Amino acid sequence: MSSPKLFIPGPIDVSPATYAAMSRTMIGHRGSEFEALYASTQTGLQDLAGTSRPVFLATSSAWGVMEAALRNLASKKVLNLCKGAFSDKWFDVSKKCGLEAEKIQVEWGQPICPDAVRAKLAEGGFDTVTLIHNETSTGCMSDLEAIAKVVKSFPDVMLIVDTVSSFSAVPLKMDEWGIDVLLAGVQKALALPPGLAIFAVSEAAMERAKSMKNRGYYFDFVEFEKNAAANNTPSTPAISLIFGLQHILQTIAEEGIENRFARHRSNNALIHAWAQRHNFQHFAPEGNRSVSLSCFHTPAGFDQSTFIKNLKSKHNFLINGGYGKIKGITFRISNMGNETTATMNELIHAMDDVLATM
Ligand SMILES: *Cc1c(COP(=O)(O)O)cnc(C)c1O
């Protein structure tokens, strides 16, 4: 049997058309053909990010840029907003970079409260905040607009936002909301194979970066800006992935961004309705639930590993059995990327079939 279809929250299912686009004949990256390829990605990415700034392409996973944003912007003290596996780890990464860092830690599954951010920043000394918009480990989405508004009222504080599992699934308005760095990896909501990260940097953040010592080379924001002016990247990029990105952005333009957001909402609602039928409880509170994935408590006495195993062996679909310290006690289902009502219903029928035999 072929590998299972992925309904885990990343990497997610990649369409045959995307693979086909990625298998185009290789080109050199210092030439007009690559420059045209690079340029073709900009409008689509800018629309999704809600920015008129260039959107840079980094050959790395999301963590490359998550770390780079700290190295390019933070010299005083970082405030890491922690609410799950990825956001908690960002606090560790701040310290691993040798930075002074504090955190606001909420219980996993809960959102970040804007007022708590205001109170913490008012203590003073901070120059950078990190936020994970959609905490993929818990299925909880924080109110990015409200938090950005708070951070913006502290003019010397830069806001770095990870939109790895929300980019292209929900509206993002980087410029309007005043986000300084917005980043995403492509293997989540963009439905590409892993290996590429995209990010945009505000003018103020770029000025800050220029004044930072020891930015290194590979992830130097200033190098990215210089090369982007010529539709290029500092070092040899993952060109095949950029072919794939170009294809995905074409499909998004054809579908229409608003239609894409609506499709994510309705696909997500199908999973919510399924969960309600089986009395599965959400891990995140109502009002802060992700629309690109769902995370549920594993009910007492429910044999989650057999459910997931049988779904795979009988129907060749893969869902996820929880991440980090909530592995086993939660399970997660993605509806990111190219899923349709039909494909979500295939998954739902398969899950119902497996549940009926348990
Ligand atoms: C998956 C994920 C990451 C880590 O991405 P990598 O591509 O593995 O570096 C970071 N943040 C969020 C919200 C994620 O879902």
PDBQT file of the ligand as one rigid body, heavy atoms in Angstrom, charges set to zero:
ROOT
HETATM    1  C1  LIG A 401       5.426  22.974  12.655  1.00  0.00    +0.000 C 
HETATM    2  C2  LIG A 401       5.523  24.259  13.369  1.00  0.00    +0.000 A 
HETATM    3  C3  LIG A 401       6.760  24.871  13.641  1.00  0.00    +0.000 A 
HETATM    4  C4  LIG A 401       8.055  24.226  13.330  1.00  0.00    +0.000 C 
HETATM    5  O1  LIG A 401       8.244  24.176  11.986  1.00  0.00    +0.000 OA
HETATM    6  P1  LIG A 401       9.530  23.496  11.333  1.00  0.00    +0.000 P 
HETATM    7  O2  LIG A 401       9.180  23.643   9.916  1.00  0.00    +0.000 OA
HETATM    8  O3  LIG A 401       9.583  22.091  11.843  1.00  0.00    +0.000 OA
HETATM    9  O4  LIG A 401      10.713  24.272  11.741  1.00  0.00    +0.000 OA
HETATM   10  C5  LIG A 401       6.758  26.095  14.254  1.00  0.00    +0.000 A 
HETATM   11  N1  LIG A 401       5.622  26.708  14.593  1.00  0.00    +0.000 NA
HETATM   12  C6  LIG A 401       4.429  26.162  14.369  1.00  0.00    +0.000 A 
HETATM   13  C7  LIG A 401       3.191  26.891  14.778  1.00  0.00    +0.000 C 
HETATM   14  C8  LIG A 401       4.345  24.925  13.750  1.00  0.00    +0.000 A 
HETATM   15  O5  LIG A 401       3.145  24.374  13.519  1.00  0.00    +0.000 OA
ENDROOT
TORSDOF 0
